[in-house]
Amino acid sequence: MELTAERSLEIITEQLEKSRRAVSKDTGEWLFVTGLIAMIMSVIVASANLLSWTPLFHLLWFALPVVIWLVMKYVNRNRVPVPESFVGMLVKKTWYTILAFSLVYVVIATVWNIVLQHYESPEVFLYAGMHITPPVITLLAVAVSITGLILKRNSLVWFGFLSFVILKCGLFSVLLGRLLPPTEFTKLSLIQPCGFIFLFALVGLMLPGLMLKKQK
């Protein structure tokens, strides 16, 4: 049977939409698991830092990608492999690129800050030190929103944008400042990144992932 140009376009559009729905559910599961693991890691790192009163346990964040990869391998162990779609490839490349940028930035910033702390005064470190958590969260929020654009899920776009705004405006710090005395608030600077990552994992990863998993 010969197909008209209009019918061919309809079939291609239908297949792309089916692919988007399938990828949306897979992406939703990945976002949900990633968010859950990041939240658990935030609690572990914060607890370890408070108990030992040292920031060394922030190094555990470097193990997060490995833990996520192992958990996802276990979750998908019985799943039948399927050919990768164009939409799925776009989502994966978006996250791989953002995660690569984040990892490289964290390594460079960590080395730079260590050098500054050893060879420069606290005043110089205050102005020349590289902040780690805000830029990384910004990159991850952008990845969530781009994923929403690829999958045509406006709610996912807004989740990424809102998680970025909530954390960048300092709402979390303001709330802690209202609830805690100044001395305790200063001590909590040791685990502040854990609080930011916990909130982002909840708002930017786990909740939108749950929403995509439950879509029809």
C-alpha positions as CSV (number, residue, x, y, z in Angstrom):
1,M,0.0,0.0,0.0
2,E,1.3,3.4,-0.9
3,L,1.4,5.9,1.8
4,T,0.6,9.6,1.3
5,A,3.0,12.2,2.7
6,E,0.5,13.2,5.4
7,R,-0.1,9.6,6.5
8,S,3.7,9.0,6.7
9,L,4.1,12.1,8.8
10,E,1.3,10.9,11.1
11,I,2.9,7.4,11.6
12,I,6.3,9.1,12.4
13,T,4.6,11.4,14.9
14,E,2.8,8.5,16.5
15,Q,6.0,6.5,16.9
16,L,7.8,9.5,18.3
17,E,5.1,10.0,20.9
18,K,5.1,6.3,21.8
19,S,8.8,6.5,22.2
20,R,8.5,9.7,24.4
21,R,6.0,8.0,26.7
22,A,8.2,4.9,27.1
23,V,11.3,7.0,27.7
24,S,9.3,9.2,30.1
25,K,8.6,6.2,32.3
26,D,12.2,5.0,32.2
27,T,13.5,8.4,32.9
28,G,11.0,8.8,35.7
29,E,12.3,5.7,37.3
30,W,15.8,6.9,36.9
31,L,15.0,10.3,38.4
32,F,13.1,8.7,41.3
33,V,15.9,6.3,42.2
34,T,18.6,9.0,41.8
35,G,16.7,11.4,44.0
36,L,16.0,8.8,46.6
37,I,19.7,7.8,46.7
38,A,20.9,11.4,46.8
39,M,18.5,12.1,49.7
40,I,19.8,9.1,51.6
41,M,23.4,10.1,50.8
42,S,22.7,13.6,52.1
43,V,21.6,12.2,55.5
44,I,24.6,9.9,55.7
45,V,27.2,12.6,54.8
46,A,25.6,15.2,57.1
47,S,25.4,12.7,60.0
48,A,29.1,11.6,59.5
49,N,30.3,15.2,59.3
50,L,28.4,16.2,62.5
51,L,29.6,13.2,64.5
52,S,33.2,13.6,63.4
53,W,33.1,17.4,63.1
54,T,35.1,17.3,60.0
55,P,34.2,18.0,56.3
56,L,36.2,15.0,55.0
57,F,33.0,13.0,54.6
58,H,31.9,15.2,51.8
59,L,34.3,13.1,49.7
60,L,31.5,10.4,49.8
61,W,29.7,12.5,47.1
62,F,32.2,11.2,44.6
63,A,30.8,7.7,45.2
64,L,27.2,8.8,44.4
65,P,27.4,8.1,40.6
66,V,28.8,4.6,41.2
67,V,26.0,3.9,43.8
68,I,23.3,5.1,41.4
69,W,24.8,3.0,38.5
70,L,24.9,-0.2,40.7
71,V,21.3,0.3,42.0
72,M,19.9,1.0,38.5
73,K,21.8,-2.2,37.2
74,Y,20.0,-4.1,40.0
75,V,16.6,-2.5,39.3
76,N,16.9,-3.3,35.5
77,R,18.4,-6.8,35.9
78,N,15.3,-8.6,34.6
79,R,14.3,-6.1,32.0
80,V,14.5,-7.2,28.4
81,P,16.9,-5.0,26.4
82,V,15.2,-2.8,23.7
83,P,16.7,-0.7,20.9
84,E,17.5,2.8,22.0
85,S,15.2,5.5,20.6
86,F,16.2,8.9,19.4
87,V,14.4,10.5,22.4
88,G,16.1,8.3,24.9
89,M,19.5,9.1,23.3
90,L,18.8,12.8,23.7
91,V,17.8,12.4,27.4
92,K,20.9,10.3,28.2
93,K,23.3,12.6,26.4
94,T,21.8,15.6,28.2
95,W,22.4,14.0,31.6
96,Y,25.8,12.6,30.7
97,T,27.0,16.1,29.6
98,I,25.7,17.8,32.7
99,L,27.1,15.2,35.0
100,A,30.5,15.4,33.3
101,F,30.5,19.2,33.6
102,S,29.5,18.9,37.3
103,L,32.2,16.3,38.1
104,V,35.0,18.2,36.4
105,Y,33.9,21.5,38.1
106,V,33.8,19.8,41.6
107,V,37.3,18.4,41.1
108,I,38.8,21.7,39.9
109,A,37.0,23.7,42.6
110,T,38.1,21.3,45.3
111,V,41.8,21.4,44.3
112,W,41.6,25.2,43.9
113,N,40.1,25.7,47.4
114,I,42.7,23.4,49.0
115,V,45.5,25.4,47.4
116,L,44.0,28.7,48.5
117,Q,43.5,27.5,52.1
118,H,47.2,26.4,52.3
119,Y,48.9,29.4,50.6
120,E,46.6,32.4,51.0
121,S,45.0,34.3,53.8
122,P,41.4,33.6,54.9
123,E,40.4,37.0,53.4
124,V,41.7,36.0,50.0
125,F,40.0,32.6,50.3
126,L,36.7,34.3,51.1
127,Y,36.7,36.2,47.8
128,A,38.7,33.9,45.5
129,G,37.4,30.5,46.7
130,M,35.1,28.6,44.3
131,H,31.6,27.7,45.6
132,I,30.8,24.1,44.8
133,T,27.1,23.4,45.7
134,P,25.3,26.3,44.0
135,P,26.8,25.8,40.5
136,V,26.3,22.1,40.6
137,I,22.7,22.4,41.6
138,T,22.2,25.0,38.8
139,L,23.6,22.5,36.3
140,L,21.3,19.7,37.6
141,A,18.3,22.0,37.6
142,V,19.0,22.9,33.9
143,A,19.3,19.1,33.1
144,V,15.9,18.5,34.7
145,S,14.3,21.3,32.7
146,I,15.9,20.2,29.4
147,T,14.7,16.7,30.0
148,G,11.2,18.1,30.4
149,L,11.5,20.0,27.1
150,I,12.7,16.9,25.3
151,L,9.9,14.8,26.7
152,K,7.3,17.6,26.3
153,R,6.5,17.5,30.0
154,N,6.0,21.1,31.1
155,S,5.7,20.1,34.7
156,L,9.2,18.7,34.6
157,V,10.5,22.0,33.2
158,W,8.9,23.8,36.1
159,F,10.2,21.4,38.6
160,G,13.7,22.2,37.4
161,F,13.1,25.9,37.4
162,L,11.5,26.1,40.8
163,S,14.1,23.9,42.5
164,F,16.7,26.3,41.1
165,V,14.9,29.4,42.3
166,I,14.1,28.0,45.8
167,L,17.7,27.1,46.4
168,K,19.3,30.1,44.8
169,C,17.2,32.6,46.7
170,G,18.5,31.2,50.0
171,L,15.1,30.3,51.4
172,F,16.6,27.2,53.1
173,S,19.2,29.3,54.9
174,V,16.6,32.0,55.9
175,L,14.4,29.3,57.5
176,L,17.3,27.8,59.4
177,G,18.4,31.3,60.5
178,R,14.9,31.9,61.9
179,L,14.8,28.6,63.7
180,L,18.3,28.4,65.2
181,P,20.4,30.6,67.3
182,P,23.4,32.3,65.5
183,T,26.0,29.9,67.1
184,E,24.2,26.8,66.0
185,F,23.5,28.3,62.6
186,T,27.2,28.9,62.0
187,K,28.1,25.3,63.0
188,L,25.6,24.0,60.5
189,S,27.6,25.6,57.6
190,L,29.6,22.3,57.8
191,I,26.5,20.4,56.5
192,Q,24.8,23.1,54.5
193,P,25.6,21.5,51.1
194,C,23.8,18.3,52.3
195,G,20.6,20.3,53.0
196,F,20.7,21.9,49.6
197,I,21.2,18.6,47.8
198,F,18.5,17.0,49.9
199,L,16.0,19.6,48.9
200,F,17.0,19.5,45.2
201,A,16.9,15.7,45.2
202,L,13.3,15.9,46.6
203,V,12.0,18.8,44.4
204,G,14.1,18.4,41.3
205,L,14.5,14.6,41.0
206,M,12.3,12.4,43.2
207,L,8.9,14.2,42.9
208,P,9.1,14.6,39.1
209,G,10.4,11.1,38.8
210,L,7.4,9.8,40.7
211,M,5.1,11.8,38.5
212,L,6.6,10.4,35.3
213,K,6.5,6.8,36.7
214,K,2.7,7.1,37.4
215,Q,1.8,8.6,34.1
216,K,-0.6,6.6,31.9
